[in-house]
């Protein structure tokens, strides 16, 4: 099977992940904050190290890490815990149902939202935001990158608008965390929601919210229960992260996430180069096919993406070798988010065929996994003018090859030739 559905969940995972998880189960599978065994203290240290690693990885000084099971839980915690009766929030036109369904439910509590418009290519203009701000606007929340079009939103510009208007900026980084480094402090992000099982190459069932103590005071818990702290009180602790971490945490997932992030940081540049090369090759091939067959690219084309076709020669305008040597330097990491405007997620659309039939053909004839339909993002499809038919989404990972992409393009051509 060729896995071109990496945006749903990455596979294969980081090579060191299975052993890290197995080692924790063999030697350290104890609870934290609830026992006097040495392995309990060791498990607590593991969790502490993972929090510290996440804070460093996402440029989050003076902030806290709250573990959740995924971005969806993180966003429910944020939206349901932060917004109150009569509040208003601003979102983008590319949001996933992990944002839209909680907001629809919250409309019953007199909570409203406005949408930053997206054009048919999935581009967002931060200059549109001030006109949407109301006296009761309590936050701006956007995805970091569209899970349909692959576009990376102008995070720095949105963060700047938010700061100028003294409004917190929340970001759903499900599709971007791990592909590009995100620095919360530089980008003006007040709260970041991440998941481990996508581009961070980690296990399922582990995510996090990164936020300040001050922001934590403004959010009510989603789940109540034991924390191993302040156990003589019926109220939840006010201190972070205990306020939002009731019950036993996914310690196995945390162990796996730390291992995968360590591997990814060491190998990030090579991973990035490969994913960009695959995306370049695929977009180039789709553009060629679209000249003859009824298939078209959704989202940014190569010249808009910050991708250049000859990846080995020009490397996106970045000096990858220098970047690898100086990866710890903030200014080098910032180059990536400024230069690259698309993730390795590519959707295609057709006005003349049922795009699901192409997905079935690729799987049955070539054992190629893709994702067809709404991708849980009907709002994005409405913005992209692909609703209600949806798109066929291809998303690439570090383990696929140019040969795999060429094989896929060959099958797409064969499919249309037989139509």
Secondary structure, 3 states (H helix, E strand, C coil): CEECECCCCCCCCCCCHHHHHHHHHHHCCCCCCCCCCHHHHHHHHHHHHHHHHHHHHCCCCCCEEEEECCHHHHHHHHHHHHCCCCCEEEEECCCCHHHHHHHHHHHHHCCEEEEECECCCCCECHHHCHHHCCCCEEEEEEECECCCCCEECCHHHHHHHHHHCCCEEEEECCCCECCECCCHHHHCCCEEEEECCCCCCCCCCCEEEEECHHHHHCCCCCCCCCCCCCCCCCCCCCCCCHHHCCCCCCHHHHHHHHHHHHHHHHHHHHHHHHHHHHHHHHHHHHHHHHCCCCCEEECCCHHHHCCCCCHHHHHHHCCHHHHHHCCCCHHHHHHHHHHCCECCEEEEECCCCCHHHHHHHHHHHHCEECEEECCCCHHHHHHHCCCCCCEEEEECCCCCCHHHHHHHHHHHHHHHHHC
